[in-house]
Amino acid sequence: MEPNPRLASDPHTATHRKTVALVLGSGSSRGWAHIGAIEALEEEGIPIDFISGCSIGSYVGAIYASGSLASLRDFVVSMDGKKVFSYFDVVFPRSGLLDGTKKVAELFSMHTPVQRFSELNIPVTMVATDLQRGEKVVLRSGSLLQALRATMSFPGLFAPAWVKGRWLVDGGIVDPVPVGVARATEADVVIAVDLNSGITSRRMKRPQAAPAAPTELEDPKFKSELLVKLVDYCETAEATFKNKINGLLGRDVHTPDIIDTVMTSINIMQERITRINLAVDPPDVLVQPRLGALKMMDFDQVELAIEEGYIGVKEKMEDIRALLEMPGQKPETDQL
């Protein structure tokens, strides 16, 4: 997908309008809501000049900034989302249950050839946590894959990432919705997407769009050898994954699943941290998609997450336009 020239323009030369920083928060499987949020902003013609992300928000933000959001959307929908997580191999649990280094690189590189921050169309900053000092670490230069590996290193699930002489883990531990990082860009308007508000979905449906032409990913001739291997692997990966963990830890079938226990516990912590951080440093517009019914590992709820992200932004559009001093779109009239 070719980058949109309007969105990729230098914000410092766009003196005729206010600049926008988009904050994409952490949330594991809920992160696909960021796809819908970005789609709604694009649909309304809202420019995005800076992106600040944490964990899954960094991943979606970097894919978008590389001009490849459509590729990611097609992939997660076609792969039923849950199988994306099953790509990661179970390892001996010394510092994490999953080995993420190679797989994070594969899941990013299958959508875009971009490797470094400097190659992105939109400036992106990512938040990680220094495991030894407990400090927030902002990553904005160098290797994208290293930064993604760090910001997505969910404690206990993925082993920490060694980056520039420090052990780094998921930024959601200290700043799940990094509004302060976005403020540092000096953007005129900061729009933040918080995935952990606990509000329950209404199951509203998006307007039906006209059938789209087949994408490159749907063309059998385009599918890479990597993607074919991943599809084959995923047929049995989920069952293998669970069997390895249960066998390794001797888990009783009546006790809560270890992954759900870890993810839900940290989600509770992140929700409380988010409330405090947003009270101290609120964004100009706060979008909170109704994802309360989704567990952190519900990777099979891709379309619901995207839908709620889309609706969440649409509900805030009047506020966004007012801050940007943009006229609203004229309502469509019925054709007789």
C-alpha positions in Angstrom: 0.0 0.0 0.0 1.4 3.4 -1.0 1.6 6.0 1.8 -0.9 8.8 1.7 1.0 12.0 0.7 -1.3 14.1 2.8 -0.7 12.1 6.0 3.1 11.7 5.3 3.7 15.4 4.8 6.1 17.3 7.1 3.9 18.8 9.9 6.3 21.8 10.2 5.5 22.9 6.7 1.8 22.5 7.1 1.3 26.0 8.7 -2.2 26.3 7.5 -3.6 23.7 9.9 -3.0 22.4 13.4 -0.9 19.3 14.0 -2.2 16.1 15.5 -0.5 13.5 17.7 -2.2 10.1 18.0 -1.6 8.0 21.1 -2.2 4.2 20.8 -2.3 2.5 24.1 -1.5 -1.1 25.2 -4.1 -3.8 25.3 -2.9 -7.1 23.8 -5.7 -8.5 21.6 -7.7 -5.4 22.1 -5.1 -3.6 20.0 -6.8 -4.4 16.8 -9.2 -1.6 17.8 -6.4 0.8 16.8 -6.9 -0.3 13.2 -10.6 0.8 13.3 -9.6 4.1 15.1 -7.1 5.0 12.4 -9.5 4.1 9.6 -12.2 6.4 11.1 -9.7 9.3 11.3 -8.6 8.7 7.7 -12.3 8.5 6.6 -12.9 11.9 8.2 -9.8 13.4 6.7 -8.1 14.0 10.0 -4.4 14.3 9.6 -2.0 12.3 11.8 1.4 14.0 12.2 2.9 12.1 15.1 2.3 8.7 16.7 3.1 7.6 20.2 2.5 4.0 21.1 2.9 1.3 23.7 3.0 -2.4 23.2 0.4 -3.5 20.6 -0.2 0.2 20.0 3.4 0.6 18.9 3.1 -2.3 16.5 -0.1 -1.0 14.8 1.3 2.6 14.8 4.5 1.5 13.1 2.7 -0.5 10.5 0.5 2.4 9.7 3.4 4.9 9.6 5.1 2.6 7.1 2.0 2.8 4.8 0.9 -0.8 5.3 -2.2 -0.7 7.6 -4.4 -2.4 4.9 -2.0 -5.3 4.7 -2.2 -5.8 8.5 -5.9 -5.6 8.5 -6.3 -8.2 5.8 -3.9 -10.4 7.6 -5.4 -10.4 11.1 -9.0 -10.8 9.7 -8.1 -13.6 7.4 -6.0 -15.4 10.0 -8.7 -15.0 12.7 -6.4 -13.1 14.9 -6.0 -15.7 17.6 -3.6 -17.6 15.4 -1.3 -14.6 15.2 -0.4 -15.2 18.9 0.2 -18.9 18.3 3.2 -18.1 16.0 5.4 -17.7 19.1 7.3 -20.8 20.2 7.1 -22.0 23.8 10.5 -22.0 25.5 11.8 -23.1 28.9 10.4 -20.4 31.3 13.5 -18.8 32.7 12.5 -15.1 31.9 9.5 -15.7 29.7 7.3 -18.4 28.3 7.6 -17.3 24.7 10.5 -16.6 22.3 9.5 -13.4 20.5 12.6 -12.1 18.8 12.3 -13.8 15.4 8.5 -13.9 15.3 8.0 -10.2 16.0 10.4 -9.5 13.1 8.4 -11.8 10.9 5.0 -10.4 11.8 6.2 -6.9 11.1 8.3 -7.6 8.0 5.6 -9.5 6.2 3.7 -6.2 5.9 6.5 -3.7 5.2 10.2 -3.7 4.2 10.8 -0.7 6.6 13.5 -1.5 9.2 14.4 1.8 10.9 12.5 4.7 12.5 14.0 7.1 10.0 12.2 5.3 7.1 8.7 5.8 8.4 6.3 8.3 6.8 5.2 9.6 10.2 7.4 10.1 13.3 6.7 7.3 15.8 7.8 7.0 19.4 7.5 3.9 21.5 7.4 3.4 25.2 9.2 0.5 27.1 10.1 -0.1 30.7 13.6 -0.5 32.1 13.3 -3.7 34.1 16.1 -2.9 36.6 15.3 0.7 37.3 11.6 0.7 36.7 11.9 3.8 34.5 10.0 4.7 31.4 12.2 4.5 28.3 11.2 6.3 25.0 12.4 4.7 21.8 12.4 6.9 18.7 15.4 6.1 16.6 17.5 3.2 15.3 16.1 -0.3 14.7 12.3 -0.6 14.6 12.4 -4.3 15.2 14.4 -3.9 18.4 12.1 -1.3 19.7 9.0 -3.4 18.9 10.6 -6.4 20.6 11.1 -4.2 23.7 7.7 -2.4 23.9 5.8 -5.8 23.3 7.8 -7.8 25.9 4.8 -8.6 28.2 6.3 -9.6 31.6 6.2 -13.3 32.3 5.0 -14.0 28.8 7.9 -12.8 26.7 11.5 -12.7 27.7 12.9 -9.1 28.3 14.7 -7.4 25.3 18.3 -6.3 25.6 18.4 -2.9 23.9 21.3 -0.4 24.2 22.6 -1.9 27.4 19.3 -2.3 29.2 16.8 -5.0 29.8 13.5 -3.6 28.6 9.9 -4.9 29.0 6.4 -3.7 28.0 5.9 0.0 28.4 2.4 -0.6 29.7 3.9 -1.4 33.1 4.6 2.3 33.7 2.6 4.2 30.9 -0.1 2.2 29.2 -1.4 5.3 27.3 1.7 7.6 26.7 0.1 11.0 26.5 3.1 12.7 28.0 5.3 11.4 25.2 2.9 12.7 22.6 2.9 16.1 24.4 6.6 16.3 23.9 6.1 16.4 20.1 4.5 19.8 20.6 1.5 18.8 18.5 -1.5 21.1 18.7 -4.0 18.4 19.4 -3.4 15.0 21.2 -5.9 12.2 20.5 -5.5 9.2 22.8 -7.0 5.7 22.4 -7.3 3.9 25.7 -8.1 0.2 25.3 -8.5 -0.7 29.0 -11.5 1.4 30.2 -13.6 -1.7 30.9 -16.7 -0.3 29.0 -18.7 -3.2 27.5 -19.3 -3.4 23.8 -22.7 -2.6 22.3 -22.1 -4.8 19.2 -23.1 -2.0 16.9 -22.5 -2.6 13.2 -20.4 -0.4 10.9 -22.0 0.9 7.7 -21.8 -1.6 4.9 -19.2 -0.5 2.4 -19.1 -1.5 -1.3 -17.2 -4.8 -2.0 -13.5 -4.0 -2.3 -11.4 -5.2 -5.1 -9.2 -8.2 -4.2 -6.1 -7.1 -2.4 -2.6 -8.2 -3.2 -2.6 -10.4 -0.1 -5.7 -12.3 -1.5 -3.8 -13.0 -4.8 -2.3 -16.5 -4.5 0.6 -15.4 -6.7 1.5 -12.7 -4.2 1.6 -14.9 -1.0 5.1 -15.3 0.2 6.7 -18.5 1.2 6.8 -17.2 4.8 3.0 -16.6 4.8 2.3 -20.0 3.4 4.4 -21.6 6.1 2.7 -19.6 8.8 -0.7 -20.7 7.6 0.3 -24.3 7.6 1.9 -24.0 11.0 -1.2 -22.4 12.6 -3.4 -25.3 11.9 -2.0 -27.1 14.9 -0.1 -24.4 16.7 -2.7 -23.4 19.2 -3.3 -26.9 20.5 0.4 -27.5 20.7 1.0 -24.3 22.5 -1.6 -25.1 25.3 -0.4 -28.7 25.6 3.2 -27.6 26.1 2.3 -25.1 28.8 0.0 -27.5 30.6 2.6 -30.3 30.4 5.4 -28.0 31.5 3.7 -26.6 34.5 1.4 -29.5 35.4 -1.6 -27.3 35.4 -4.9 -28.6 36.8 -7.7 -28.3 34.3 -9.9 -26.7 36.9 -7.6 -23.8 37.7 -7.5 -20.6 35.7 -5.3 -20.6 32.6 -1.9 -19.3 33.3 -1.8 -16.9 30.4 -5.2 -15.5 31.2 -4.2 -15.1 34.8 -1.0 -13.2 34.0 -2.7 -11.0 31.4 -5.8 -10.2 33.4 -3.8 -9.4 36.5 -1.5 -7.0 34.6 -4.6 -5.5 32.9 -6.1 -4.6 36.3 -2.8 -2.9 37.2 -2.6 -1.1 33.8 -6.2 0.1 34.1 -5.5 1.7 37.5 -2.2 3.3 36.3 -4.0 4.6 33.2 -6.6 6.4 35.3 -4.0 8.1 37.4 -1.8 9.1 34.4 -4.8 10.4 32.4 -6.0 12.4 35.4 -2.6 14.1 35.7 -1.9 14.6 32.0 -5.2 14.2 30.0 -5.2 14.2 26.2 -7.3 16.8 24.3 -9.6 13.9 23.1 -9.9 10.6 24.8 -11.2 7.7 22.8 -12.2 4.6 24.9 -13.6 1.8 22.7 -16.1 -0.4 24.4 -13.9 -3.5 24.8 -14.7 -4.5 28.4 -16.1 -7.9 27.4 -12.8 -8.8 25.6 -10.2 -10.6 27.6 -6.6 -9.7 26.9 -6.1 -13.0 25.0 -9.3 -12.9 22.9 -7.3 -12.7 19.6 -10.3 -14.3 17.8 -12.4 -11.1 18.2 -10.6 -9.2 15.5 -13.6 -7.7 13.7 -15.3 -6.7 17.0 -12.2 -4.9 18.2 -11.8 -3.1 14.9 -15.4 -2.1 14.8 -15.4 -0.7 18.4 -12.2 1.3 17.6 -13.9 2.8 14.6 -17.1 3.7 16.5 -15.1 5.1 19.4 -13.4 7.7 17.1 -16.6 8.5 15.2 -18.3 9.4 18.5 -15.6 11.9 19.3 -15.4 13.4 15.8 -17.3 16.6 16.7 -14.8 17.3 19.5 -11.9 16.6 17.2 -13.2 18.9 14.5 -13.8 21.6 17.0 -10.3 21.5 18.3 -8.9 21.4 14.8 -11.3 24.1 13.7 -12.4 21.9 10.8 -16.0 22.1 9.4 -18.1 19.0 9.8 -19.1 16.9 6.8 -22.4 17.7 5.3 -25.0 14.9 5.8 -25.8 12.8 2.9 -29.2 13.3 1.3 -31.3 10.6 -0.1 -31.3 10.4 -3.9 -34.8 10.2 -5.4 
